[in-house]
């Protein structure tokens, strides 16, 4: 009984909040001029996004160790 209460409490705390999911979905939708997936983009996204500005790095459609650069439209 104690184990099932502990497991239920742990599962409730580990569940993602809807606010976090909506921010992730919004970031995916705003990824403009996406680069290819690579594990070595760190520090190079600013150069990739020129003349636009660097927005964020996304893991959308990439494997565990890779990310892609997303640029701002303006």
N, CA, C and O atoms as a Maestro MAE file, in Angstrom:
{
 s_m_m2io_version
 :::
 2.0.0
}

f_m_ct {
 s_m_title
 :::
 protein
 m_atom[296] {
  # First column is atom index #
  i_m_mmod_type
  r_m_x_coord
  r_m_y_coord
  r_m_z_coord
  i_m_residue_number
  s_m_chain_name
  s_m_pdb_residue_name
  s_m_pdb_atom_name
  i_m_atomic_number
  :::
  1 25 0.826 -1.195 0.000 1 A "UNK " " N  " 7
  2 3 0.000 0.000 0.000 1 A "UNK " " CA " 6
  3 2 0.872 1.261 0.000 1 A "UNK " " C  " 6
  4 15 0.607 2.212 -0.736 1 A "UNK " " O  " 8
  5 25 1.912 1.252 0.835 2 A "UNK " " N  " 7
  6 3 2.787 2.424 0.889 2 A "UNK " " CA " 6
  7 2 3.512 2.625 -0.442 2 A "UNK " " C  " 6
  8 15 3.716 3.750 -0.899 2 A "UNK " " O  " 8
  9 25 3.895 1.494 -1.049 3 A "UNK " " N  " 7
  10 3 4.605 1.588 -2.319 3 A "UNK " " CA " 6
  11 2 3.711 2.190 -3.397 3 A "UNK " " C  " 6
  12 15 4.171 3.026 -4.176 3 A "UNK " " O  " 8
  13 25 2.435 1.783 -3.461 4 A "UNK " " N  " 7
  14 3 1.557 2.331 -4.494 4 A "UNK " " CA " 6
  15 2 1.266 3.803 -4.257 4 A "UNK " " C  " 6
  16 15 1.122 4.550 -5.225 4 A "UNK " " O  " 8
  17 25 1.173 4.250 -3.019 5 A "UNK " " N  " 7
  18 3 0.983 5.673 -2.748 5 A "UNK " " CA " 6
  19 2 2.222 6.468 -3.165 5 A "UNK " " C  " 6
  20 15 2.118 7.553 -3.736 5 A "UNK " " O  " 8
  21 25 3.384 5.908 -2.868 6 A "UNK " " N  " 7
  22 3 4.633 6.556 -3.270 6 A "UNK " " CA " 6
  23 2 4.722 6.650 -4.792 6 A "UNK " " C  " 6
  24 15 5.084 7.697 -5.331 6 A "UNK " " O  " 8
  25 25 4.395 5.562 -5.483 7 A "UNK " " N  " 7
  26 3 4.455 5.537 -6.941 7 A "UNK " " CA " 6
  27 2 3.462 6.519 -7.550 7 A "UNK " " C  " 6
  28 15 3.785 7.198 -8.524 7 A "UNK " " O  " 8
  29 25 2.272 6.602 -6.995 8 A "UNK " " N  " 7
  30 3 1.256 7.531 -7.484 8 A "UNK " " CA " 6
  31 2 1.701 8.982 -7.291 8 A "UNK " " C  " 6
  32 15 1.518 9.813 -8.180 8 A "UNK " " O  " 8
  33 25 2.285 9.283 -6.131 9 A "UNK " " N  " 7
  34 3 2.765 10.641 -5.863 9 A "UNK " " CA " 6
  35 2 3.925 11.001 -6.795 9 A "UNK " " C  " 6
  36 15 3.992 12.126 -7.291 9 A "UNK " " O  " 8
  37 25 4.828 10.063 -7.032 10 A "UNK " " N  " 7
  38 3 5.963 10.322 -7.923 10 A "UNK " " CA " 6
  39 2 5.494 10.548 -9.360 10 A "UNK " " C  " 6
  40 15 6.029 11.408 -10.061 10 A "UNK " " O  " 8
  41 25 4.508 9.787 -9.792 11 A "UNK " " N  " 7
  42 3 3.986 9.954 -11.152 11 A "UNK " " CA " 6
  43 2 3.287 11.300 -11.309 11 A "UNK " " C  " 6
  44 15 3.384 11.928 -12.364 11 A "UNK " " O  " 8
  45 25 2.591 11.746 -10.281 12 A "UNK " " N  " 7
  46 3 1.895 13.035 -10.351 12 A "UNK " " CA " 6
  47 2 2.886 14.189 -10.400 12 A "UNK " " C  " 6
  48 15 2.647 15.176 -11.097 12 A "UNK " " O  " 8
  49 25 3.986 14.084 -9.678 13 A "UNK " " N  " 7
  50 3 4.981 15.157 -9.678 13 A "UNK " " CA " 6
  51 2 5.787 15.177 -10.973 13 A "UNK " " C  " 6
  52 15 6.261 16.236 -11.384 13 A "UNK " " O  " 8
  53 25 5.950 14.028 -11.622 14 A "UNK " " N  " 7
  54 3 6.752 13.955 -12.839 14 A "UNK " " CA " 6
  55 2 5.969 14.324 -14.091 14 A "UNK " " C  " 6
  56 15 6.563 14.495 -15.155 14 A "UNK " " O  " 8
  57 25 4.670 14.448 -13.991 15 A "UNK " " N  " 7
  58 3 3.851 14.775 -15.163 15 A "UNK " " CA " 6
  59 2 4.143 16.202 -15.613 15 A "UNK " " C  " 6
  60 15 4.185 17.110 -14.782 15 A "UNK " " O  " 8
  61 25 4.345 16.418 -16.917 16 A "UNK " " N  " 7
  62 3 4.622 17.777 -17.404 16 A "UNK " " CA " 6
  63 2 3.391 18.663 -17.308 16 A "UNK " " C  " 6
  64 15 2.261 18.207 -17.483 16 A "UNK " " O  " 8
  65 25 3.626 19.909 -17.035 17 A "UNK " " N  " 7
  66 3 2.500 20.843 -16.939 17 A "UNK " " CA " 6
  67 2 2.094 21.291 -18.338 17 A "UNK " " C  " 6
  68 15 2.941 21.324 -19.231 17 A "UNK " " O  " 8
  69 25 0.841 21.634 -18.555 18 A "UNK " " N  " 7
  70 3 0.394 22.076 -19.877 18 A "UNK " " CA " 6
  71 2 1.087 23.353 -20.339 18 A "UNK " " C  " 6
  72 15 1.258 23.563 -21.540 18 A "UNK " " O  " 8
  73 25 1.488 24.207 -19.402 19 A "UNK " " N  " 7
  74 3 2.158 25.454 -19.759 19 A "UNK " " CA " 6
  75 2 3.500 25.187 -20.433 19 A "UNK " " C  " 6
  76 15 3.844 25.838 -21.420 19 A "UNK " " O  " 8
  77 25 4.253 24.238 -19.903 20 A "UNK " " N  " 7
  78 3 5.554 23.896 -20.478 20 A "UNK " " CA " 6
  79 2 5.370 23.302 -21.870 20 A "UNK " " C  " 6
  80 15 6.120 23.626 -22.791 20 A "UNK " " O  " 8
  81 25 4.375 22.437 -22.023 21 A "UNK " " N  " 7
  82 3 4.134 21.835 -23.330 21 A "UNK " " CA " 6
  83 2 3.726 22.884 -24.355 21 A "UNK " " C  " 6
  84 15 4.140 22.806 -25.512 21 A "UNK " " O  " 8
  85 25 2.929 23.855 -23.955 22 A "UNK " " N  " 7
  86 3 2.506 24.876 -24.914 22 A "UNK " " CA " 6
  87 2 3.684 25.747 -25.342 22 A "UNK " " C  " 6
  88 15 3.751 26.163 -26.498 22 A "UNK " " O  " 8
  89 25 4.615 26.029 -24.427 23 A "UNK " " N  " 7
  90 3 5.805 26.800 -24.802 23 A "UNK " " CA " 6
  91 2 6.682 26.014 -25.769 23 A "UNK " " C  " 6
  92 15 7.247 26.586 -26.701 23 A "UNK " " O  " 8
  93 25 6.800 24.692 -25.550 24 A "UNK " " N  " 7
  94 3 7.581 23.865 -26.465 24 A "UNK " " CA " 6
  95 2 6.950 23.829 -27.851 24 A "UNK " " C  " 6
  96 15 7.649 23.927 -28.860 24 A "UNK " " O  " 8
  97 25 5.634 23.689 -27.898 25 A "UNK " " N  " 7
  98 3 4.938 23.678 -29.189 25 A "UNK " " CA " 6
  99 2 5.069 25.016 -29.895 25 A "UNK " " C  " 6
  100 15 5.228 25.063 -31.115 25 A "UNK " " O  " 8
  101 25 5.006 26.094 -29.146 26 A "UNK " " N  " 7
  102 3 5.148 27.432 -29.728 26 A "UNK " " CA " 6
  103 2 6.553 27.627 -30.291 26 A "UNK " " C  " 6
  104 15 6.717 28.215 -31.360 26 A "UNK " " O  " 8
  105 25 7.562 27.139 -29.580 27 A "UNK " " N  " 7
  106 3 8.942 27.261 -30.059 27 A "UNK " " CA " 6
  107 2 9.146 26.447 -31.332 27 A "UNK " " C  " 6
  108 15 9.844 26.894 -32.243 27 A "UNK " " O  " 8
  109 25 8.548 25.255 -31.409 28 A "UNK " " N  " 7
  110 3 8.668 24.440 -32.612 28 A "UNK " " CA " 6
  111 2 8.033 25.129 -33.808 28 A "UNK " " C  " 6
  112 15 8.569 25.095 -34.916 28 A "UNK " " O  " 8
  113 25 6.890 25.751 -33.575 29 A "UNK " " N  " 7
  114 3 6.173 26.406 -34.665 29 A "UNK " " CA " 6
  115 2 6.912 27.648 -35.150 29 A "UNK " " C  " 6
  116 15 6.756 28.047 -36.304 29 A "UNK " " O  " 8
  117 25 7.714 28.263 -34.286 30 A "UNK " " N  " 7
  118 3 8.399 29.495 -34.661 30 A "UNK " " CA " 6
  119 2 9.821 29.258 -35.161 30 A "UNK " " C  " 6
  120 15 10.574 30.214 -35.346 30 A "UNK " " O  " 8
  121 25 10.195 28.013 -35.381 31 A "UNK " " N  " 7
  122 3 11.539 27.709 -35.873 31 A "UNK " " CA " 6
  123 2 11.600 28.031 -37.357 31 A "UNK " " C  " 6
  124 15 11.039 27.305 -38.178 31 A "UNK " " O  " 8
  125 25 12.273 29.108 -37.699 32 A "UNK " " N  " 7
  126 3 12.365 29.589 -39.071 32 A "UNK " " CA " 6
  127 2 13.792 29.426 -39.561 32 A "UNK " " C  " 6
  128 15 14.735 29.629 -38.795 32 A "UNK " " O  " 8
  129 25 13.965 29.067 -40.804 33 A "UNK " " N  " 7
  130 3 15.280 28.848 -41.405 33 A "UNK " " CA " 6
  131 2 16.076 27.822 -40.597 33 A "UNK " " C  " 6
  132 15 17.187 28.094 -40.142 33 A "UNK " " O  " 8
  133 25 15.486 26.646 -40.431 34 A "UNK " " N  " 7
  134 3 16.100 25.599 -39.621 34 A "UNK " " CA " 6
  135 2 17.368 25.053 -40.262 34 A "UNK " " C  " 6
  136 15 17.462 24.917 -41.482 34 A "UNK " " O  " 8
  137 25 18.328 24.750 -39.421 35 A "UNK " " N  " 7
  138 3 19.560 24.132 -39.906 35 A "UNK " " CA " 6
  139 2 19.382 22.615 -39.884 35 A "UNK " " C  " 6
  140 15 18.340 22.113 -39.463 35 A "UNK " " O  " 8
  141 25 20.387 21.901 -40.333 36 A "UNK " " N  " 7
  142 3 20.349 20.448 -40.219 36 A "UNK " " CA " 6
  143 2 20.670 20.063 -38.774 36 A "UNK " " C  " 6
  144 15 21.234 20.859 -38.023 36 A "UNK " " O  " 8
  145 25 20.312 18.857 -38.400 37 A "UNK " " N  " 7
  146 3 20.598 18.367 -37.049 37 A "UNK " " CA " 6
  147 2 22.086 18.070 -36.922 37 A "UNK " " C  " 6
  148 15 22.676 17.423 -37.787 37 A "UNK " " O  " 8
  149 25 22.684 18.547 -35.840 38 A "UNK " " N  " 7
  150 3 24.102 18.321 -35.611 38 A "UNK " " CA " 6
  151 2 24.383 18.461 -34.125 38 A "UNK " " C  " 6
  152 15 23.703 19.210 -33.423 38 A "UNK " " O  " 8
  153 25 25.380 17.743 -33.654 39 A "UNK " " N  " 7
  154 3 25.752 17.812 -32.247 39 A "UNK " " CA " 6
  155 2 26.763 18.924 -31.981 39 A "UNK " " C  " 6
  156 15 27.089 19.188 -30.824 39 A "UNK " " O  " 8
  157 25 27.262 19.577 -33.021 40 A "UNK " " N  " 7
  158 3 28.336 20.558 -32.860 40 A "UNK " " CA " 6
  159 2 27.940 21.965 -33.299 40 A "UNK " " C  " 6
  160 15 28.792 22.709 -33.785 40 A "UNK " " O  " 8
  161 25 26.672 22.353 -33.143 41 A "UNK " " N  " 7
  162 3 26.226 23.694 -33.507 41 A "UNK " " CA " 6
  163 2 26.554 24.728 -32.431 41 A "UNK " " C  " 6
  164 15 26.410 25.925 -32.678 41 A "UNK " " O  " 8
  165 25 26.978 24.313 -31.280 42 A "UNK " " N  " 7
  166 3 27.197 25.230 -30.166 42 A "UNK " " CA " 6
  167 2 28.141 26.368 -30.554 42 A "UNK " " C  " 6
  168 15 29.284 26.129 -30.944 42 A "UNK " " O  " 8
  169 25 27.657 27.599 -30.446 43 A "UNK " " N  " 7
  170 3 28.450 28.772 -30.766 43 A "UNK " " CA " 6
  171 2 28.485 29.130 -32.241 43 A "UNK " " C  " 6
  172 15 29.083 30.143 -32.605 43 A "UNK " " O  " 8
  173 25 27.864 28.331 -33.102 44 A "UNK " " N  " 7
  174 3 27.910 28.586 -34.539 44 A "UNK " " CA " 6
  175 2 26.570 29.036 -35.103 44 A "UNK " " C  " 6
  176 15 26.487 29.402 -36.275 44 A "UNK " " O  " 8
  177 25 25.522 29.016 -34.291 45 A "UNK " " N  " 7
  178 3 24.189 29.373 -34.791 45 A "UNK " " CA " 6
  179 2 24.102 30.845 -35.183 45 A "UNK " " C  " 6
  180 15 23.373 31.189 -36.113 45 A "UNK " " O  " 8
  181 25 24.826 31.711 -34.495 46 A "UNK " " N  " 7
  182 3 24.810 33.131 -34.846 46 A "UNK " " CA " 6
  183 2 25.333 33.333 -36.267 46 A "UNK " " C  " 6
  184 15 24.788 34.135 -37.025 46 A "UNK " " O  " 8
  185 25 26.386 32.607 -36.622 47 A "UNK " " N  " 7
  186 3 26.927 32.705 -37.979 47 A "UNK " " CA " 6
  187 2 25.969 32.105 -39.001 47 A "UNK " " C  " 6
  188 15 25.819 32.634 -40.102 47 A "UNK " " O  " 8
  189 25 25.321 31.003 -38.636 48 A "UNK " " N  " 7
  190 3 24.379 30.362 -39.555 48 A "UNK " " CA " 6
  191 2 23.191 31.270 -39.855 48 A "UNK " " C  " 6
  192 15 22.710 31.306 -40.987 48 A "UNK " " O  " 8
  193 25 22.721 31.994 -38.864 49 A "UNK " " N  " 7
  194 3 21.508 32.799 -39.008 49 A "UNK " " CA " 6
  195 2 21.732 34.169 -39.645 49 A "UNK " " C  " 6
  196 15 20.757 34.877 -39.897 49 A "UNK " " O  " 8
  197 25 22.969 34.571 -39.916 50 A "UNK " " N  " 7
  198 3 23.203 35.888 -40.522 50 A "UNK " " CA " 6
  199 2 22.497 35.980 -41.851 50 A "UNK " " C  " 6
  200 15 22.528 34.994 -42.588 50 A "UNK " " O  " 8
  201 25 21.876 37.053 -42.217 51 A "UNK " " N  " 7
  202 3 21.756 38.370 -41.607 51 A "UNK " " CA " 6
  203 2 20.641 38.455 -40.570 51 A "UNK " " C  " 6
  204 15 20.408 39.521 -39.999 51 A "UNK " " O  " 8
  205 25 19.948 37.342 -40.321 52 A "UNK " " N  " 7
  206 3 18.900 37.329 -39.300 52 A "UNK " " CA " 6
  207 2 19.533 37.066 -37.948 52 A "UNK " " C  " 6
  208 15 20.736 36.824 -37.858 52 A "UNK " " O  " 8
  209 25 18.745 37.110 -36.916 53 A "UNK " " N  " 7
  210 3 19.269 36.874 -35.571 53 A "UNK " " CA " 6
  211 2 18.955 35.456 -35.130 53 A "UNK " " C  " 6
  212 15 17.952 34.872 -35.539 53 A "UNK " " O  " 8
  213 25 19.820 34.911 -34.294 54 A "UNK " " N  " 7
  214 3 19.633 33.579 -33.727 54 A "UNK " " CA " 6
  215 2 18.493 33.617 -32.723 54 A "UNK " " C  " 6
  216 15 18.424 34.532 -31.902 54 A "UNK " " O  " 8
  217 25 17.598 32.637 -32.777 55 A "UNK " " N  " 7
  218 3 16.458 32.579 -31.868 55 A "UNK " " CA " 6
  219 2 16.681 31.556 -30.760 55 A "UNK " " C  " 6
  220 15 16.753 31.918 -29.586 55 A "UNK " " O  " 8
  221 25 16.789 30.290 -31.125 56 A "UNK " " N  " 7
  222 3 16.959 29.238 -30.133 56 A "UNK " " CA " 6
  223 2 17.436 27.965 -30.826 56 A "UNK " " C  " 6
  224 15 17.467 27.879 -32.054 56 A "UNK " " O  " 8
  225 25 17.802 26.988 -30.018 57 A "UNK " " N  " 7
  226 3 18.159 25.675 -30.542 57 A "UNK " " CA " 6
  227 2 17.010 24.733 -30.244 57 A "UNK " " C  " 6
  228 15 16.428 24.781 -29.160 57 A "UNK " " O  " 8
  229 25 16.683 23.881 -31.197 58 A "UNK " " N  " 7
  230 3 15.561 22.961 -31.043 58 A "UNK " " CA " 6
  231 2 16.027 21.536 -31.287 58 A "UNK " " C  " 6
  232 15 16.954 21.288 -32.058 58 A "UNK " " O  " 8
  233 25 15.369 20.615 -30.620 59 A "UNK " " N  " 7
  234 3 15.671 19.205 -30.784 59 A "UNK " " CA " 6
  235 2 14.617 18.526 -31.669 59 A "UNK " " C  " 6
  236 15 14.580 17.299 -31.749 59 A "UNK " " O  " 8
  237 25 13.769 19.306 -32.326 60 A "UNK " " N  " 7
  238 3 12.685 18.781 -33.151 60 A "UNK " " CA " 6
  239 2 13.234 17.938 -34.295 60 A "UNK " " C  " 6
  240 15 14.084 18.400 -35.056 60 A "UNK " " O  " 8
  241 25 12.760 16.721 -34.419 61 A "UNK " " N  " 7
  242 3 13.146 15.782 -35.481 61 A "UNK " " CA " 6
  243 2 14.636 15.443 -35.470 61 A "UNK " " C  " 6
  244 15 15.174 15.024 -36.496 61 A "UNK " " O  " 8
  245 25 15.304 15.612 -34.346 62 A "UNK " " N  " 7
  246 3 16.718 15.258 -34.227 62 A "UNK " " CA " 6
  247 2 16.865 14.112 -33.227 62 A "UNK " " C  " 6
  248 15 15.951 13.829 -32.453 62 A "UNK " " O  " 8
  249 25 18.021 13.460 -33.253 63 A "UNK " " N  " 7
  250 3 18.239 12.393 -32.283 63 A "UNK " " CA " 6
  251 2 18.624 12.980 -30.927 63 A "UNK " " C  " 6
  252 15 18.609 14.197 -30.747 63 A "UNK " " O  " 8
  253 25 18.961 12.129 -29.993 64 A "UNK " " N  " 7
  254 3 19.174 12.543 -28.603 64 A "UNK " " CA " 6
  255 2 20.309 13.552 -28.450 64 A "UNK " " C  " 6
  256 15 20.193 14.480 -27.649 64 A "UNK " " O  " 8
  257 25 21.382 13.398 -29.184 65 A "UNK " " N  " 7
  258 3 22.557 14.245 -28.999 65 A "UNK " " CA " 6
  259 2 22.617 15.436 -29.955 65 A "UNK " " C  " 6
  260 15 23.527 16.258 -29.852 65 A "UNK " " O  " 8
  261 25 21.681 15.540 -30.864 66 A "UNK " " N  " 7
  262 3 21.724 16.596 -31.880 66 A "UNK " " CA " 6
  263 2 20.668 17.661 -31.641 66 A "UNK " " C  " 6
  264 15 19.618 17.404 -31.052 66 A "UNK " " O  " 8
  265 25 20.970 18.856 -32.111 67 A "UNK " " N  " 7
  266 3 20.022 19.969 -32.091 67 A "UNK " " CA " 6
  267 2 20.153 20.718 -33.404 67 A "UNK " " C  " 6
  268 15 21.087 20.482 -34.170 67 A "UNK " " O  " 8
  269 25 19.222 21.617 -33.661 68 A "UNK " " N  " 7
  270 3 19.271 22.444 -34.862 68 A "UNK " " CA " 6
  271 2 19.105 23.902 -34.476 68 A "UNK " " C  " 6
  272 15 18.502 24.212 -33.449 68 A "UNK " " O  " 8
  273 25 19.630 24.786 -35.287 69 A "UNK " " N  " 7
  274 3 19.508 26.225 -35.059 69 A "UNK " " CA " 6
  275 2 18.197 26.731 -35.641 69 A "UNK " " C  " 6
  276 15 17.776 26.300 -36.714 69 A "UNK " " O  " 8
  277 25 17.565 27.637 -34.933 70 A "UNK " " N  " 7
  278 3 16.370 28.313 -35.425 70 A "UNK " " CA " 6
  279 2 16.647 29.810 -35.405 70 A "UNK " " C  " 6
  280 15 17.167 30.340 -34.423 70 A "UNK " " O  " 8
  281 25 16.300 30.482 -36.484 71 A "UNK " " N  " 7
  282 3 16.559 31.913 -36.613 71 A "UNK " " CA " 6
  283 2 15.277 32.712 -36.436 71 A "UNK " " C  " 6
  284 15 14.177 32.184 -36.594 71 A "UNK " " O  " 8
  285 25 15.431 33.993 -36.107 72 A "UNK " " N  " 7
  286 3 14.288 34.904 -36.026 72 A "UNK " " CA " 6
  287 2 13.976 35.416 -37.421 72 A "UNK " " C  " 6
  288 15 14.869 35.547 -38.259 72 A "UNK " " O  " 8
  289 25 12.702 35.706 -37.668 73 A "UNK " " N  " 7
  290 3 12.320 36.189 -38.995 73 A "UNK " " CA " 6
  291 2 12.657 37.653 -39.179 73 A "UNK " " C  " 6
  292 15 12.862 38.087 -40.312 73 A "UNK " " O  " 8
  293 25 12.724 38.432 -38.112 74 A "UNK " " N  " 7
  294 3 13.007 39.867 -38.218 74 A "UNK " " CA " 6
  295 2 14.157 40.243 -37.336 74 A "UNK " " C  " 6
  296 15 14.544 41.411 -37.289 74 A "UNK " " O  " 8
  :::
 }
 m_bond[295] {
  # First column is bond index #
  i_m_from
  i_m_to
  i_m_order
  :::
  1 1 2 1
  2 2 3 1
  3 3 4 2
  4 3 5 1
  5 5 6 1
  6 6 7 1
  7 7 8 2
  8 7 9 1
  9 9 10 1
  10 10 11 1
  11 11 12 2
  12 11 13 1
  13 13 14 1
  14 14 15 1
  15 15 16 2
  16 15 17 1
  17 17 18 1
  18 18 19 1
  19 19 20 2
  20 19 21 1
  21 21 22 1
  22 22 23 1
  23 23 24 2
  24 23 25 1
  25 25 26 1
  26 26 27 1
  27 27 28 2
  28 27 29 1
  29 29 30 1
  30 30 31 1
  31 31 32 2
  32 31 33 1
  33 33 34 1
  34 34 35 1
  35 35 36 2
  36 35 37 1
  37 37 38 1
  38 38 39 1
  39 39 40 2
  40 39 41 1
  41 41 42 1
  42 42 43 1
  43 43 44 2
  44 43 45 1
  45 45 46 1
  46 46 47 1
  47 47 48 2
  48 47 49 1
  49 49 50 1
  50 50 51 1
  51 51 52 2
  52 51 53 1
  53 53 54 1
  54 54 55 1
  55 55 56 2
  56 55 57 1
  57 57 58 1
  58 58 59 1
  59 59 60 2
  60 59 61 1
  61 61 62 1
  62 62 63 1
  63 63 64 2
  64 63 65 1
  65 65 66 1
  66 66 67 1
  67 67 68 2
  68 67 69 1
  69 69 70 1
  70 70 71 1
  71 71 72 2
  72 71 73 1
  73 73 74 1
  74 74 75 1
  75 75 76 2
  76 75 77 1
  77 77 78 1
  78 78 79 1
  79 79 80 2
  80 79 81 1
  81 81 82 1
  82 82 83 1
  83 83 84 2
  84 83 85 1
  85 85 86 1
  86 86 87 1
  87 87 88 2
  88 87 89 1
  89 89 90 1
  90 90 91 1
  91 91 92 2
  92 91 93 1
  93 93 94 1
  94 94 95 1
  95 95 96 2
  96 95 97 1
  97 97 98 1
  98 98 99 1
  99 99 100 2
  100 99 101 1
  101 101 102 1
  102 102 103 1
  103 103 104 2
  104 103 105 1
  105 105 106 1
  106 106 107 1
  107 107 108 2
  108 107 109 1
  109 109 110 1
  110 110 111 1
  111 111 112 2
  112 111 113 1
  113 113 114 1
  114 114 115 1
  115 115 116 2
  116 115 117 1
  117 117 118 1
  118 118 119 1
  119 119 120 2
  120 119 121 1
  121 121 122 1
  122 122 123 1
  123 123 124 2
  124 123 125 1
  125 125 126 1
  126 126 127 1
  127 127 128 2
  128 127 129 1
  129 129 130 1
  130 130 131 1
  131 131 132 2
  132 131 133 1
  133 133 134 1
  134 134 135 1
  135 135 136 2
  136 135 137 1
  137 137 138 1
  138 138 139 1
  139 139 140 2
  140 139 141 1
  141 141 142 1
  142 142 143 1
  143 143 144 2
  144 143 145 1
  145 145 146 1
  146 146 147 1
  147 147 148 2
  148 147 149 1
  149 149 150 1
  150 150 151 1
  151 151 152 2
  152 151 153 1
  153 153 154 1
  154 154 155 1
  155 155 156 2
  156 155 157 1
  157 157 158 1
  158 158 159 1
  159 159 160 2
  160 159 161 1
  161 161 162 1
  162 162 163 1
  163 163 164 2
  164 163 165 1
  165 165 166 1
  166 166 167 1
  167 167 168 2
  168 167 169 1
  169 169 170 1
  170 170 171 1
  171 171 172 2
  172 171 173 1
  173 173 174 1
  174 174 175 1
  175 175 176 2
  176 175 177 1
  177 177 178 1
  178 178 179 1
  179 179 180 2
  180 179 181 1
  181 181 182 1
  182 182 183 1
  183 183 184 2
  184 183 185 1
  185 185 186 1
  186 186 187 1
  187 187 188 2
  188 187 189 1
  189 189 190 1
  190 190 191 1
  191 191 192 2
  192 191 193 1
  193 193 194 1
  194 194 195 1
  195 195 196 2
  196 195 197 1
  197 197 198 1
  198 198 199 1
  199 199 200 2
  200 199 201 1
  201 201 202 1
  202 202 203 1
  203 203 204 2
  204 203 205 1
  205 205 206 1
  206 206 207 1
  207 207 208 2
  208 207 209 1
  209 209 210 1
  210 210 211 1
  211 211 212 2
  212 211 213 1
  213 213 214 1
  214 214 215 1
  215 215 216 2
  216 215 217 1
  217 217 218 1
  218 218 219 1
  219 219 220 2
  220 219 221 1
  221 221 222 1
  222 222 223 1
  223 223 224 2
  224 223 225 1
  225 225 226 1
  226 226 227 1
  227 227 228 2
  228 227 229 1
  229 229 230 1
  230 230 231 1
  231 231 232 2
  232 231 233 1
  233 233 234 1
  234 234 235 1
  235 235 236 2
  236 235 237 1
  237 237 238 1
  238 238 239 1
  239 239 240 2
  240 239 241 1
  241 241 242 1
  242 242 243 1
  243 243 244 2
  244 243 245 1
  245 245 246 1
  246 246 247 1
  247 247 248 2
  248 247 249 1
  249 249 250 1
  250 250 251 1
  251 251 252 2
  252 251 253 1
  253 253 254 1
  254 254 255 1
  255 255 256 2
  256 255 257 1
  257 257 258 1
  258 258 259 1
  259 259 260 2
  260 259 261 1
  261 261 262 1
  262 262 263 1
  263 263 264 2
  264 263 265 1
  265 265 266 1
  266 266 267 1
  267 267 268 2
  268 267 269 1
  269 269 270 1
  270 270 271 1
  271 271 272 2
  272 271 273 1
  273 273 274 1
  274 274 275 1
  275 275 276 2
  276 275 277 1
  277 277 278 1
  278 278 279 1
  279 279 280 2
  280 279 281 1
  281 281 282 1
  282 282 283 1
  283 283 284 2
  284 283 285 1
  285 285 286 1
  286 286 287 1
  287 287 288 2
  288 287 289 1
  289 289 290 1
  290 290 291 1
  291 291 292 2
  292 291 293 1
  293 293 294 1
  294 294 295 1
  295 295 296 2
  :::
 }
}
